[in-house]
Amino acid sequence: MYTDEHQAHHNITNATTTGEWPKFKEHSIYESIVNEVSSSLEIDDGMARAIFLSSMATVVQNIVDIEKPNKHLMPTSIFVVVTGESGCGKTPLLKAAFEPIEQFQSLKMKEHYEAIKVYNLKKSNYDIAYKELEKIYRLAIKEGKPTIDIELHQLELVKNKPKPPNQPRFIYEDITPSALSYNLYKNVPFGCLASSEADGVFNGKVMQDITNLNSIWSGSPIIVDRKTSEDVYVEHPRCSLSLMLQPERMQNFLNNRGKEAKSNGFLARLIFMQAESTVGNRTRDTTPPDGATVARYSQRCKELLESSFDALEEGNKKYIVKFSPSAKSHWKQLNLKVEHEMLKHRKYCNALDHANKLMDNVSRIAAILHTFEGLEGDIKTSTLDYAFRLCEQFSNHYLQFIAGTPEIVILANQLARDIRRLSDLQGDTYTFTNSLIAQRGHNTLRSKSKRSAALDFLEKMGHLIYSYDSKILFKETIIHPHEPELKNGLDYYIEELTLYRDQELKTGYDFRPEYKLKEIPSIPIMPYAYEVVKPTSHR
């Protein structure tokens, strides 16, 4: 957290990410294009998921708004930010995601140039007609004749004065906040700020007015008063971000503007992920993405962009997408889950602003997927559930690289270390008591409330159970044959515990099922980059 009393340690370089990315419907456009492009480019699957969501939001946002179960309406614009080292595939990925959109914009620009020719001709004729009426008006005044008919003719002519066609530009790479507002006003009221090298965006003029971006995310009207030119007013702006940059550049932004960006809510609105480098593991024996999959994705982008421009001609009214009755019920349960995780010693206790915006981003992504895939009716529970699981992974990245380590994670890691240091090990099981940790454990665990929270947390992770005579048992793998309530690497990342994905349920020597390590474990995951709540030193 960015506070005067305690500054987060910004160090997102050389860190890897956590968890596996959930899969959408097998034959969906989204899942197909993500798999094809990430495989062809040999890039992080999560990075492809984030960037393709932003391109899909670009073509959807001017068509639909999403109605949450509480009846509140929201845009379907999203702010996606991805960090990744040089060579991780940022530029080719952005090209793959936005190429059909750029092509559509190019075609529209060609039509625009032809429309300008027609406009210039009509404007020239208008100017001639208006000047002739002025001559007639002057002559009537000079001769003392009535001018009412001439004035009515002038008013009618002015009402039908040719208007210059709006430039159909909606993809921007590097632009100031005032210029972005002006373009949304002068061109079309939707767009996307997209860049694979967004260093200049984050550390340049774009971020000088972050509150303006927040207004755009919310769909609030943009009002810019100008001294030397016409004022800007955009009633319903729609603009998404698709920005990629190197971790050290993001770190510079956080060091310089992090406190401000957090306090005004900009960081909380982000869908953030840090790409894991594939350098050193690439085969370089790749094939282009499947042509049919690319064509299917491109065609859908074109269809939705055509609908977006048609909407402009029809008053720019949005279609309202809603959740089905069962999805509404599920949404409320998920919202309560997030709310519960905002309690002290829970996942979002030091990222309340992020947690407060989480279900908004979940709802937007569900609406984007629903619309882009052409699904009928209301948003179904399965689509909502996928959007939530996907946002959970983005959220884990946000907590790891932006917000700082949750206190409960620090406590759980310390408790696991103390258990190994102080407890009796018999076979693969450690045995200890609560009083042992209270008396001889790390001083951060001397507090009864913190110690209880850490014990409860490891129990939910499945690594700890209470036995007889106040004995507590702990194992490096999940200690019972049941699926744990919380999964390491999915819900949280605890460095001192085995990742859930590295374990599998097998039949033991006594023919009872138990969790064992997989034969080929995953690459270890680095700890949280920022530790907001630090444990005090040993006594």
C-alpha positions as CSV (number, residue, x, y, z in Angstrom):
1,M,0.0,0.0,0.0
2,Y,1.1,3.5,-0.7
3,T,1.0,5.4,2.6
4,D,3.1,8.0,4.3
5,E,3.9,5.6,7.1
6,H,4.9,2.7,5.0
7,Q,6.0,2.6,1.4
8,A,5.8,-0.6,-0.7
9,H,9.0,-2.0,-2.0
10,H,8.8,-1.8,-5.8
11,N,10.8,-4.6,-7.3
12,I,8.8,-6.4,-10.0
13,T,11.9,-7.3,-12.0
14,N,13.1,-10.9,-12.2
15,A,10.0,-12.3,-10.6
16,T,7.8,-15.0,-11.9
17,T,4.0,-15.4,-11.7
18,T,1.6,-17.8,-10.0
19,G,-1.0,-20.3,-10.8
20,E,-2.6,-21.8,-13.9
21,W,-4.8,-19.9,-16.3
22,P,-8.4,-21.2,-16.5
23,K,-9.7,-22.3,-19.9
24,F,-12.9,-21.0,-21.5
25,K,-15.2,-23.1,-23.7
26,E,-13.1,-25.4,-25.9
27,H,-14.5,-24.3,-29.3
28,S,-15.1,-20.7,-28.4
29,I,-13.4,-18.0,-30.5
30,Y,-11.6,-16.6,-27.5
31,E,-10.1,-19.9,-26.3
32,S,-9.2,-20.9,-29.9
33,I,-7.4,-17.7,-30.8
34,V,-5.6,-17.5,-27.5
35,N,-4.3,-21.1,-27.8
36,E,-3.3,-20.7,-31.5
37,V,-1.4,-17.4,-31.0
38,S,0.3,-18.2,-27.7
39,S,1.4,-21.6,-29.1
40,S,2.6,-20.0,-32.4
41,L,4.5,-17.2,-30.7
42,E,5.6,-19.4,-27.7
43,I,4.5,-16.8,-25.2
44,D,2.8,-16.7,-21.8
45,D,-0.7,-18.0,-22.1
46,G,-2.0,-15.4,-19.6
47,M,-0.5,-12.5,-21.5
48,A,-2.4,-13.6,-24.6
49,R,-5.6,-13.9,-22.6
50,A,-5.3,-10.4,-21.2
51,I,-4.4,-8.7,-24.5
52,F,-7.2,-10.5,-26.5
53,L,-9.7,-9.4,-23.9
54,S,-8.7,-5.8,-24.5
55,S,-9.1,-6.2,-28.3
56,M,-12.5,-7.8,-27.8
57,A,-13.5,-5.0,-25.4
58,T,-12.6,-2.5,-28.1
59,V,-15.1,-3.9,-30.6
60,V,-17.8,-4.6,-28.0
61,Q,-17.8,-1.4,-25.8
62,N,-19.8,0.8,-28.1
63,I,-22.5,-1.8,-28.5
64,V,-23.3,-3.1,-25.1
65,D,-23.4,-2.0,-21.4
66,I,-23.6,-4.5,-18.6
67,E,-26.3,-4.4,-15.9
68,K,-25.1,-5.8,-12.5
69,P,-27.6,-7.7,-10.3
70,N,-27.9,-4.4,-8.2
71,K,-29.3,-2.8,-11.4
72,H,-26.3,-0.5,-11.8
73,L,-25.2,0.0,-15.5
74,M,-21.5,-0.1,-16.5
75,P,-19.6,0.2,-19.7
76,T,-17.7,-2.8,-21.0
77,S,-14.5,-1.0,-21.4
78,I,-11.5,-2.5,-19.5
79,F,-8.0,-1.2,-18.6
80,V,-5.4,-4.0,-19.4
81,V,-1.8,-3.6,-18.4
82,V,0.8,-6.3,-19.0
83,T,4.5,-6.2,-18.0
84,G,7.1,-8.4,-19.5
85,E,10.8,-8.5,-20.2
86,S,12.2,-7.7,-23.6
87,G,11.7,-10.7,-25.9
88,C,8.6,-12.0,-24.3
89,G,6.5,-11.4,-27.4
90,K,4.7,-8.2,-26.6
91,T,4.9,-6.6,-30.1
92,P,3.8,-9.7,-32.2
93,L,1.0,-10.4,-29.7
94,L,-0.4,-6.9,-29.9
95,K,-0.2,-7.1,-33.7
96,A,-2.1,-10.4,-33.8
97,A,-4.8,-9.1,-31.5
98,F,-5.3,-5.8,-33.1
99,E,-4.5,-6.5,-36.8
100,P,-8.2,-7.0,-37.9
101,I,-9.2,-3.9,-35.9
102,E,-6.4,-1.8,-37.5
103,Q,-7.4,-3.1,-41.0
104,F,-11.0,-2.1,-40.3
105,Q,-9.9,1.3,-39.3
106,S,-7.8,1.7,-42.5
107,L,-10.8,0.8,-44.6
108,K,-12.9,3.3,-42.7
109,M,-10.2,6.0,-43.2
110,K,-10.3,5.4,-47.0
111,E,-14.0,5.8,-47.0
112,H,-13.5,8.9,-44.9
113,Y,-11.2,10.5,-47.5
114,E,-13.8,9.9,-50.2
115,A,-16.4,11.4,-47.9
116,I,-14.2,14.5,-47.3
117,K,-14.2,15.1,-51.1
118,V,-18.0,15.0,-51.1
119,Y,-18.1,17.3,-48.1
120,N,-15.8,19.8,-49.6
121,L,-18.0,20.0,-52.7
122,K,-21.1,20.5,-50.6
123,K,-19.4,23.0,-48.4
124,S,-18.3,25.0,-51.5
125,N,-21.8,25.0,-52.8
126,Y,-23.1,26.1,-49.4
127,D,-20.6,29.0,-49.2
128,I,-21.7,30.2,-52.7
129,A,-25.4,30.0,-51.7
130,Y,-24.8,31.8,-48.4
131,K,-22.8,34.6,-50.1
132,E,-25.5,35.1,-52.7
133,L,-28.2,35.4,-49.9
134,E,-25.9,37.9,-48.2
135,K,-25.9,40.0,-51.4
136,I,-29.6,39.8,-51.7
137,Y,-30.0,40.8,-48.1
138,R,-27.7,43.8,-48.4
139,L,-29.6,44.9,-51.5
140,A,-32.9,44.6,-49.7
141,I,-31.6,46.7,-46.8
142,K,-30.3,49.2,-49.2
143,E,-33.6,49.5,-51.1
144,G,-35.7,49.4,-47.9
145,K,-37.4,46.2,-48.9
146,P,-38.7,43.5,-46.4
147,T,-36.0,41.0,-45.4
148,I,-38.1,38.4,-43.5
149,D,-38.2,35.9,-46.4
150,I,-34.5,36.3,-47.0
151,E,-33.8,35.7,-43.3
152,L,-36.0,32.6,-43.2
153,H,-34.1,31.3,-46.3
154,Q,-30.8,32.0,-44.5
155,L,-31.9,30.1,-41.4
156,E,-33.1,27.1,-43.5
157,L,-29.7,27.1,-45.3
158,V,-27.8,27.2,-42.0
159,K,-29.8,24.3,-40.6
160,N,-28.7,22.2,-43.6
161,K,-25.1,23.4,-43.5
162,P,-22.9,20.4,-44.5
163,K,-21.1,18.9,-41.5
164,P,-17.6,17.5,-41.9
165,P,-17.6,13.7,-41.5
166,N,-16.1,12.4,-38.3
167,Q,-12.7,10.9,-38.7
168,P,-13.2,7.1,-38.0
169,R,-10.0,6.8,-35.9
170,F,-10.4,4.9,-32.7
171,I,-7.0,3.2,-32.1
172,Y,-4.4,5.4,-30.4
173,E,-0.8,4.6,-29.4
174,D,0.6,7.6,-27.5
175,I,-1.6,10.6,-26.9
176,T,-2.1,13.3,-24.2
177,P,-5.3,13.1,-22.0
178,S,-6.6,16.3,-23.5
179,A,-5.9,15.0,-27.0
180,L,-7.6,11.7,-26.2
181,S,-10.7,13.6,-24.9
182,Y,-10.7,15.8,-28.0
183,N,-10.4,12.8,-30.4
184,L,-13.3,11.0,-28.6
185,Y,-15.3,14.2,-29.1
186,K,-14.2,15.0,-32.7
187,N,-13.8,11.5,-34.2
188,V,-15.9,8.7,-32.7
189,P,-16.8,8.4,-29.0
190,F,-15.1,5.0,-28.5
191,G,-11.5,3.8,-28.9
192,C,-8.5,2.0,-27.4
193,L,-5.1,3.2,-26.3
194,A,-2.9,0.3,-27.4
195,S,0.9,0.0,-27.3
196,S,3.4,-2.8,-26.9
197,E,6.0,-0.3,-25.7
198,A,4.0,1.8,-23.4
199,D,6.9,3.4,-21.5
200,G,6.0,6.8,-22.9
201,V,2.4,6.3,-21.9
202,F,3.1,5.5,-18.3
203,N,5.9,8.0,-17.8
204,G,4.7,10.6,-20.2
205,K,1.9,13.1,-20.7
206,V,-0.9,10.5,-20.8
207,M,-0.7,9.9,-17.1
208,Q,-0.6,13.6,-16.2
209,D,-4.4,13.5,-15.9
210,I,-5.2,10.1,-14.4
211,T,-8.5,11.2,-13.1
212,N,-9.6,11.8,-16.7
213,L,-8.9,8.1,-17.5
214,N,-10.9,7.1,-14.4
215,S,-13.9,9.0,-15.8
216,I,-13.6,7.3,-19.1
217,W,-13.5,3.9,-17.4
218,S,-16.7,4.7,-15.5
219,G,-18.4,6.0,-18.7
220,S,-18.9,9.4,-17.1
221,P,-19.2,12.5,-19.3
222,I,-16.0,14.2,-20.3
223,I,-16.1,18.0,-20.1
224,V,-13.0,20.0,-21.0
225,D,-13.2,23.8,-21.0
226,R,-10.8,25.4,-23.5
227,K,-9.7,29.1,-23.7
228,T,-8.6,29.2,-27.4
229,S,-10.8,26.6,-29.1
230,E,-14.2,24.9,-28.8
231,D,-15.0,23.1,-25.5
232,V,-15.1,19.4,-25.4
233,Y,-18.1,17.4,-24.3
234,V,-18.5,13.6,-24.7
235,E,-21.6,12.3,-23.0
236,H,-20.9,8.6,-23.1
237,P,-17.2,7.9,-23.7
238,R,-16.0,4.4,-24.2
239,C,-12.3,3.7,-24.2
240,S,-10.2,0.7,-23.3
241,L,-6.5,0.3,-22.5
242,S,-4.2,-2.4,-23.9
243,L,-0.8,-1.4,-22.7
244,M,2.4,-3.5,-22.4
245,L,5.8,-2.4,-21.0
246,Q,8.9,-3.7,-19.3
247,P,8.7,-4.3,-15.5
248,E,11.3,-1.7,-14.7
249,R,9.3,0.9,-16.6
250,M,6.2,0.0,-14.6
251,Q,8.3,0.2,-11.5
252,N,9.5,3.7,-12.3
253,F,5.8,4.7,-12.7
254,L,4.9,3.2,-9.3
255,N,7.9,4.9,-7.6
256,N,7.0,8.3,-9.1
257,R,3.2,8.2,-9.3
258,G,2.2,5.0,-7.4
259,K,0.8,6.8,-4.4
260,E,-1.3,9.2,-6.5
261,A,-2.4,6.4,-8.8
262,K,-3.6,4.3,-5.9
263,S,-5.3,7.1,-4.0
264,N,-7.4,8.2,-7.0
265,G,-8.4,4.6,-7.9
266,F,-6.5,4.2,-11.2
267,L,-4.5,1.1,-10.1
268,A,-7.6,-0.5,-8.6
269,R,-9.3,-0.4,-12.0
270,L,-6.5,-2.3,-13.8
271,I,-6.6,-5.8,-15.1
272,F,-2.9,-6.5,-14.5
273,M,-0.6,-9.4,-15.2
274,Q,3.1,-9.9,-15.4
275,A,4.2,-12.2,-18.2
276,E,6.5,-15.1,-17.4
277,S,9.4,-15.2,-19.8
278,T,9.7,-18.2,-22.1
279,V,13.2,-17.2,-23.2
280,G,15.4,-20.3,-22.9
281,N,12.4,-22.7,-23.2
282,R,11.3,-21.9,-26.8
283,T,11.7,-24.5,-29.5
284,R,11.7,-21.9,-32.3
285,D,10.2,-24.6,-34.5
286,T,6.8,-22.9,-34.7
287,T,4.0,-22.7,-37.3
288,P,1.7,-19.8,-37.9
289,P,-1.7,-19.8,-36.1
290,D,-4.4,-21.8,-37.8
291,G,-5.8,-19.8,-40.7
292,A,-9.4,-20.7,-40.0
293,T,-9.2,-19.7,-36.4
294,V,-7.6,-16.3,-37.3
295,A,-10.2,-15.7,-40.0
296,R,-13.0,-16.5,-37.5
297,Y,-11.6,-14.1,-35.0
298,S,-11.1,-11.4,-37.6
299,Q,-14.5,-11.8,-39.0
300,R,-16.1,-11.4,-35.6
301,C,-14.1,-8.2,-34.9
302,K,-15.3,-6.8,-38.3
303,E,-19.0,-7.7,-37.6
304,L,-18.9,-6.0,-34.2
305,L,-17.1,-2.9,-35.4
306,E,-19.7,-2.6,-38.2
307,S,-22.4,-2.7,-35.5
308,S,-20.4,-0.1,-33.5
309,F,-20.5,2.3,-36.3
310,D,-24.1,1.5,-37.1
311,A,-24.9,2.4,-33.5
312,L,-23.4,5.9,-34.0
313,E,-25.8,6.5,-36.9
314,E,-28.8,5.3,-34.7
315,G,-28.3,7.6,-31.7
316,N,-25.5,5.5,-30.1
317,K,-27.8,3.7,-27.8
318,K,-26.3,0.7,-26.1
319,Y,-27.9,-2.8,-25.8
320,I,-28.1,-3.8,-22.1
321,V,-26.7,-7.2,-21.3
322,K,-28.0,-8.8,-18.1
323,F,-27.2,-11.9,-16.0
324,S,-29.6,-14.8,-16.0
325,P,-31.4,-15.5,-12.7
326,S,-29.0,-18.2,-11.7
327,A,-26.0,-16.1,-12.7
328,K,-27.4,-13.3,-10.6
329,S,-27.5,-15.6,-7.6
330,H,-24.0,-16.8,-8.3
331,W,-22.7,-13.2,-8.7
332,K,-24.0,-12.3,-5.3
333,Q,-22.2,-15.3,-3.8
334,L,-19.0,-14.4,-5.5
335,N,-19.4,-10.8,-4.3
336,L,-19.8,-12.0,-0.7
337,K,-16.7,-14.1,-1.1
338,V,-14.7,-11.1,-2.2
339,E,-16.2,-9.1,0.6
340,H,-15.2,-11.7,3.2
341,E,-11.6,-11.7,1.8
342,M,-11.4,-8.0,2.7
343,L,-11.4,-8.8,6.4
344,K,-8.3,-8.5,8.5
345,H,-5.7,-11.2,7.9
346,R,-7.5,-12.2,4.6
347,K,-6.5,-12.0,1.0
348,Y,-7.5,-8.4,0.2
349,C,-7.0,-6.8,3.6
350,N,-4.3,-4.5,2.2
351,A,-5.8,-4.0,-1.2
352,L,-9.4,-2.9,-0.4
353,D,-9.5,-0.5,-3.4
354,H,-8.7,-3.3,-5.8
355,A,-11.2,-5.7,-4.2
356,N,-13.9,-3.1,-4.4
357,K,-13.5,-2.9,-8.2
358,L,-13.0,-6.7,-8.7
359,M,-16.6,-7.7,-9.4
360,D,-16.9,-4.7,-11.7
361,N,-14.1,-6.1,-13.9
362,V,-15.6,-9.6,-13.6
363,S,-18.9,-8.3,-14.8
364,R,-17.3,-6.5,-17.7
365,I,-15.3,-9.5,-18.8
366,A,-18.4,-11.8,-18.6
367,A,-20.3,-9.3,-20.9
368,I,-17.4,-9.1,-23.3
369,L,-17.1,-12.8,-23.7
370,H,-20.9,-13.2,-23.9
371,T,-21.2,-10.6,-26.7
372,F,-18.1,-11.5,-28.6
373,E,-19.0,-15.2,-28.8
374,G,-22.5,-14.2,-29.9
375,L,-24.2,-16.1,-27.1
376,E,-27.9,-15.7,-26.9
377,G,-30.1,-14.4,-24.0
378,D,-28.6,-13.4,-20.7
379,I,-25.2,-14.1,-19.4
380,K,-25.0,-17.7,-18.0
381,T,-23.5,-18.8,-14.8
382,S,-20.7,-20.7,-16.6
383,T,-19.6,-17.5,-18.4
384,L,-19.7,-15.5,-15.1
385,D,-17.8,-18.3,-13.3
386,Y,-15.0,-18.3,-15.9
387,A,-14.7,-14.5,-15.8
388,F,-14.4,-14.7,-12.0
389,R,-11.7,-17.4,-12.1
390,L,-9.8,-15.5,-14.7
391,C,-10.0,-12.3,-12.7
392,E,-8.8,-14.2,-9.6
393,Q,-5.6,-15.0,-11.5
394,F,-5.2,-11.4,-12.6
395,S,-5.9,-10.4,-9.0
396,N,-3.1,-12.7,-7.8
397,H,-0.8,-10.9,-10.1
398,Y,-2.0,-7.5,-8.9
399,L,-1.4,-8.5,-5.3
400,Q,2.0,-10.0,-6.0
401,F,3.4,-7.2,-8.1
402,I,1.4,-4.0,-7.3
403,A,-0.3,-4.2,-3.9
404,G,2.2,-6.1,-1.9
405,T,2.1,-9.3,0.1
406,P,-1.0,-9.9,2.2
407,E,-0.2,-10.1,5.9
408,I,-1.8,-13.5,6.1
409,V,0.7,-14.8,3.5
410,I,3.6,-13.5,5.6
411,L,2.2,-15.1,8.7
412,A,1.5,-18.4,7.0
413,N,5.1,-18.6,5.6
414,Q,6.5,-17.8,9.0
415,L,4.4,-20.4,10.7
416,A,5.4,-23.1,8.2
417,R,9.1,-22.2,8.9
418,D,8.6,-22.3,12.7
419,I,6.8,-25.7,12.5
420,R,9.8,-27.2,10.7
421,R,12.2,-25.6,13.1
422,L,10.5,-26.4,16.3
423,S,8.4,-29.5,15.8
424,D,8.9,-33.3,16.0
425,L,9.1,-35.0,12.6
426,Q,7.9,-38.5,12.4
427,G,7.9,-39.9,8.9
428,D,6.5,-37.1,6.7
429,T,4.4,-35.5,9.5
430,Y,5.3,-32.7,11.9
431,T,3.6,-32.7,15.4
432,F,3.4,-29.6,17.5
433,T,1.1,-27.6,19.9
434,N,-0.3,-24.1,19.8
435,S,1.6,-23.2,23.0
436,L,4.9,-24.3,21.4
437,I,4.5,-21.6,18.7
438,A,3.3,-19.1,21.2
439,Q,6.4,-19.6,23.4
440,R,9.2,-20.2,21.0
441,G,7.9,-19.1,17.6
442,H,8.7,-15.9,15.7
443,N,7.5,-12.9,17.6
444,T,5.0,-12.0,14.8
445,L,3.2,-15.2,15.9
446,R,3.2,-14.4,19.6
447,S,-0.1,-12.5,19.1
448,K,-2.9,-14.9,19.7
449,S,-5.1,-13.4,16.9
450,K,-2.3,-13.5,14.3
451,R,-1.3,-17.0,15.3
452,S,-4.9,-18.2,15.2
453,A,-5.3,-16.7,11.8
454,A,-2.2,-18.4,10.4
455,L,-3.2,-21.8,11.9
456,D,-6.7,-21.4,10.4
457,F,-5.2,-20.5,7.1
458,L,-2.9,-23.5,6.9
459,E,-5.8,-25.7,7.8
460,K,-7.9,-24.3,4.9
461,M,-4.9,-24.9,2.7
462,G,-5.1,-28.6,3.7
463,H,-1.7,-28.9,5.2
464,L,-2.7,-28.9,8.9
465,I,-5.2,-30.7,11.0
466,Y,-6.0,-30.8,14.7
467,S,-5.4,-34.1,16.5
468,Y,-6.0,-35.4,20.1
469,D,-4.5,-33.9,23.3
470,S,-4.1,-30.4,21.7
471,K,-1.7,-31.9,19.1
472,I,-1.6,-30.3,15.7
473,L,-0.3,-32.2,12.6
474,F,1.4,-30.6,9.6
475,K,2.6,-32.1,6.3
476,E,4.4,-30.7,3.2
477,T,1.7,-32.1,1.1
478,I,-2.1,-31.9,1.7
479,I,-2.6,-33.9,4.8
480,H,-6.1,-35.3,4.1
481,P,-7.7,-36.9,1.0
482,H,-10.2,-34.1,0.5
483,E,-9.9,-31.1,-1.8
484,P,-8.7,-28.1,0.3
485,E,-10.8,-25.0,0.7
486,L,-7.9,-22.9,-0.5
487,K,-5.4,-24.0,-3.1
488,N,-1.8,-22.8,-3.1
489,G,-0.9,-21.1,-6.4
490,L,-4.5,-20.5,-7.3
491,D,-6.2,-18.7,-4.4
492,Y,-3.0,-17.6,-2.7
493,Y,0.7,-18.2,-3.2
494,I,2.5,-19.5,-0.1
495,E,6.2,-19.9,-0.8
496,E,6.8,-22.4,2.1
497,L,4.0,-24.7,0.9
498,T,3.9,-27.1,-2.0
499,L,1.9,-25.8,-5.0
500,Y,-1.5,-27.5,-5.4
501,R,-0.7,-28.2,-9.1
502,D,2.4,-30.2,-8.0
503,Q,0.3,-32.7,-6.0
504,E,-2.0,-35.5,-7.0
505,L,-4.3,-37.8,-5.1
506,K,-2.9,-41.4,-5.2
507,T,-3.5,-44.7,-3.4
508,G,-1.1,-45.1,-0.5
509,Y,0.5,-48.3,0.9
510,D,-2.6,-49.0,3.0
511,F,-4.8,-48.5,-0.1
512,R,-6.1,-45.2,1.2
513,P,-6.1,-42.1,-1.0
514,E,-3.5,-39.5,-0.1
515,Y,-1.9,-36.5,-1.8
516,K,1.6,-37.1,-3.2
517,L,4.0,-35.0,-5.1
518,K,3.8,-35.4,-8.9
519,E,6.8,-37.0,-10.5
520,I,7.7,-33.9,-12.5
521,P,7.1,-30.8,-10.3
522,S,6.5,-27.4,-11.8
523,I,9.1,-24.7,-11.9
524,P,9.2,-23.0,-8.5
525,I,7.4,-19.7,-8.2
526,M,9.1,-16.6,-6.8
527,P,7.6,-14.9,-3.7
528,Y,5.5,-11.7,-3.7
529,A,7.5,-8.8,-5.1
530,Y,6.3,-6.2,-2.6
531,E,6.0,-6.9,1.1
532,V,3.7,-4.2,2.5
533,V,3.3,-5.8,5.9
534,K,6.8,-6.8,7.2
535,P,7.3,-9.3,10.1
536,T,9.3,-7.8,12.9
537,S,12.8,-9.2,13.4
538,H,13.6,-12.1,15.7
539,R,14.2,-11.4,19.3
